[in-house]
Amino acid sequence: MLRNKGKNENFIFQYENLKKFVIVVYKNVIVPDFGGTDRGKDERMAVYRTVYRGGEGEITEKKSRFIANVVPVRSEEEALEFIEAMKKKYWDARHNCFAYVIGEGGQTKRFSDDGEPGGTAGKPILEVLTGEGLCNTVIVVTRYFGGTLLGTGGLVRAYGAAAKAGIAASVVISKIPGIKLHITTDYTGLGKIQYILGRKGIAILNTVYSDKVEMEALAAQDEMEEVKAEITEGTNGQAVLQDGDLCYLAEIDGKPQIVE
């Protein structure tokens, strides 16, 4: 018999502003690691892997359907809103199990078995997320019962396989701390600067031509000093270099791009 999703199983939020974290009260939610502490600027700009574009994957095990939906999120509130949306979309399903990891360092981790035997659903989904090194990502795996019990081992394998199928259908990126570099040069130094940037695979975001040339380039933060030194040497110090905004960059479709 299908579970009645009309009963109130919604989550309740309570915010504690002093420590800037979210306390979540949610039926059947397991909290394996409590995060949300204040972080400095350097930690916020750490390299991390995440989902850039979510996807949906599905597997079938002994006539039970396991549908995994994966999306990127920026907060625990966004993750919980997505979970609730999936519960409404698949209101007639037996289970909507989930796991998510929030924070560039994976500070917040949550999972729920949603009525499956303890540790057979949410935990293997979470283990897929952590095994892939993914942060700021939520996965909801919906199960339509096929009439045959899978046992604890079968459930663990099925939920883990579904989560992997969802990730395989998504676009995963590594977000790297980057910085914009504003370059002003005369036309004599333009060719040398373009050569240096091209050899290093550094993206040129914008170029303005007038009586001089102004360029905006994008590079990983840890290689910027080396780039600036090469440009200064290559133009005999004639190019004017100015650091711009810090940002995250990632390679998408073979090209470095700024990502939020």
C-alpha positions in Angstrom: 0.0 0.0 0.0 1.3 3.4 -0.9 2.1 5.8 1.9 -0.2 8.8 2.5 1.9 11.8 1.7 -0.9 14.1 2.8 0.2 14.1 6.4 2.5 16.8 7.6 6.0 15.6 7.3 7.4 19.0 6.3 10.6 20.3 7.8 10.8 23.2 10.3 13.6 25.7 10.3 15.0 27.5 13.2 17.9 30.0 12.6 20.4 30.8 15.3 21.9 34.0 13.9 24.8 34.3 16.3 26.6 31.2 15.0 25.1 31.5 11.5 23.8 28.0 11.1 20.5 26.3 10.5 19.0 23.8 12.9 16.8 21.4 11.1 14.0 19.3 12.6 12.8 16.8 10.0 11.2 13.4 10.4 13.7 10.6 9.9 16.7 12.9 9.2 20.1 11.8 10.4 22.7 14.4 11.2 26.1 12.8 10.9 28.1 16.0 11.0 27.2 19.4 12.3 28.8 22.3 10.4 28.1 25.9 9.7 30.8 27.7 11.7 32.2 31.0 10.6 34.9 30.8 8.0 37.6 33.1 6.8 38.1 34.4 3.3 40.8 31.9 2.4 38.6 28.9 3.3 35.7 30.3 1.3 37.9 30.3 -1.8 39.1 26.7 -1.5 39.1 24.4 -4.5 36.1 22.1 -4.5 34.0 19.9 -6.7 30.3 20.4 -7.3 27.5 19.9 -9.7 27.2 22.6 -12.3 24.1 21.3 -14.1 21.9 18.7 -12.4 20.5 15.6 -14.0 18.2 12.6 -13.5 19.2 8.9 -13.5 17.1 5.8 -13.1 17.8 2.1 -12.4 15.4 -0.8 -11.9 16.0 -3.6 -9.4 13.6 -6.5 -9.2 10.8 -4.3 -10.6 11.4 -1.5 -8.1 12.2 1.8 -9.8 14.9 4.1 -8.3 14.8 7.6 -9.7 17.7 9.9 -8.7 17.4 13.7 -9.1 20.6 15.7 -8.6 20.9 19.5 -8.3 23.4 22.1 -7.1 22.5 24.1 -4.1 24.1 27.0 -2.2 22.4 26.6 1.2 20.7 24.0 3.4 17.5 25.9 2.9 17.7 25.4 -0.9 18.4 21.7 -0.4 15.4 21.2 1.8 13.2 23.1 -0.6 14.3 20.8 -3.4 13.6 17.8 -1.3 10.1 19.0 -0.5 9.5 19.7 -4.2 10.6 16.1 -5.1 8.2 14.7 -2.4 5.4 16.6 -4.0 6.4 15.6 -7.5 6.6 11.9 -6.6 3.7 12.0 -4.1 2.6 8.5 -5.0 6.1 6.9 -4.4 6.8 4.6 -1.5 10.0 6.4 -0.4 11.9 9.7 -1.2 15.3 9.3 0.4 17.9 11.9 0.2 21.4 13.2 1.1 23.1 16.5 0.7 26.5 18.1 1.4 26.7 21.9 2.0 29.7 24.1 2.2 32.9 24.3 0.1 34.6 22.1 2.7 31.6 19.8 3.2 30.8 21.2 6.6 27.2 20.2 6.6 26.0 16.7 5.8 22.5 15.3 6.1 20.6 12.2 5.0 17.3 10.5 5.4 16.1 6.9 4.8 12.5 8.0 4.6 11.0 4.8 6.0 13.5 2.4 4.6 15.5 0.2 7.1 18.1 2.3 8.9 21.2 3.0 7.0 20.0 1.3 3.7 19.1 4.4 1.7 20.2 7.9 2.8 23.6 6.7 4.0 24.7 5.1 0.7 23.5 8.2 -1.2 25.6 10.3 1.1 28.6 8.0 0.6 28.3 8.4 -3.1 28.4 12.2 -2.7 31.4 12.1 -0.3 33.1 9.5 -2.4 32.9 11.8 -5.5 34.1 14.7 -3.4 31.0 16.7 -4.2 29.9 19.8 -2.2 26.8 22.0 -2.4 24.9 19.2 -3.9 21.7 17.3 -3.0 20.4 14.0 -4.3 16.9 12.7 -3.9 16.3 9.0 -4.8 12.6 8.1 -5.2 11.6 4.5 -5.0 8.5 2.9 -6.6 8.1 -0.5 -4.9 8.0 -3.4 -7.3 6.6 -6.0 -5.0 9.8 -7.8 -4.1 11.8 -7.1 -1.0 15.4 -6.4 -1.7 16.9 -7.0 1.7 19.3 -4.6 3.4 22.3 -5.4 1.1 20.1 -5.1 -2.0 18.7 -1.7 -0.8 22.2 -0.3 -0.1 23.4 -1.3 -3.6 20.3 0.0 -5.3 20.3 3.4 -3.7 24.0 3.8 -4.2 23.7 2.8 -7.9 20.8 5.2 -8.4 22.8 8.1 -6.9 25.7 7.3 -9.2 23.4 7.2 -12.2 22.1 10.7 -11.2 25.6 12.1 -11.0 26.5 10.5 -14.3 23.6 12.4 -15.9 24.9 15.7 -14.4 27.7 18.0 -15.3 30.4 18.0 -12.5 33.0 20.7 -12.3 36.0 21.7 -10.1 35.6 25.2 -8.9 39.0 26.9 -8.6 39.7 30.2 -6.9 40.4 32.7 -9.7 41.2 36.4 -10.2 40.6 38.8 -13.0 43.6 40.7 -14.3 43.2 44.1 -16.1 46.0 44.7 -18.6 46.7 48.0 -20.3 49.3 47.9 -23.1 50.4 49.6 -26.3 50.1 47.8 -29.6 53.8 46.9 -29.5 53.3 44.6 -26.5 49.9 43.2 -27.6 51.3 40.2 -29.5 53.6 39.1 -26.7 50.8 39.3 -24.1 48.4 37.3 -26.3 51.2 34.7 -26.8 51.8 34.4 -23.0 48.1 34.1 -22.2 47.5 31.6 -24.9 50.4 29.4 -24.0 49.2 29.3 -20.4 45.6 28.6 -21.4 44.3 31.8 -19.8 41.0 33.1 -21.0 40.7 36.7 -22.3 37.3 37.9 -21.2 37.3 41.3 -23.0 39.5 43.5 -25.2 39.0 47.2 -25.9 41.0 48.8 -28.7 41.6 52.5 -28.8 44.9 54.5 -28.8 45.9 51.7 -26.4 44.7 48.2 -25.7 42.8 47.2 -22.5 42.3 43.5 -21.8 40.6 41.6 -19.0 42.0 38.1 -18.4 41.0 35.3 -16.1 43.5 33.0 -14.3 43.7 30.7 -11.4 44.6 32.7 -8.2 47.7 30.5 -7.5 49.2 31.2 -10.9 48.5 34.9 -11.2 51.9 36.1 -9.9 53.7 34.0 -12.4 51.6 35.3 -15.2 52.1 38.9 -14.2 55.9 38.3 -13.9 56.0 36.9 -17.5 54.0 39.8 -18.9 56.2 42.3 -17.1 59.3 40.7 -18.5 57.9 40.1 -22.0 56.8 43.8 -22.4 59.9 45.2 -20.6 57.7 46.6 -17.9 55.5 48.6 -20.3 52.3 46.8 -19.6 50.2 48.1 -16.7 48.7 45.3 -14.6 45.9 45.6 -12.1 44.3 42.8 -10.0 40.6 42.6 -10.3 37.8 40.8 -8.5 38.3 37.4 -6.9 35.9 34.7 -8.4 35.5 31.1 -9.0 36.4 29.6 -12.4 35.8 26.2 -13.9 36.4 24.5 -17.2 33.1 24.0 -18.9 32.8 22.6 -22.5 36.6 22.9 -22.7 36.8 26.6 -21.8 37.5 28.3 -18.5 34.5 30.3 -17.3 33.5 32.3 -14.3 31.0 30.4 -12.1 29.1 31.5 -9.1 
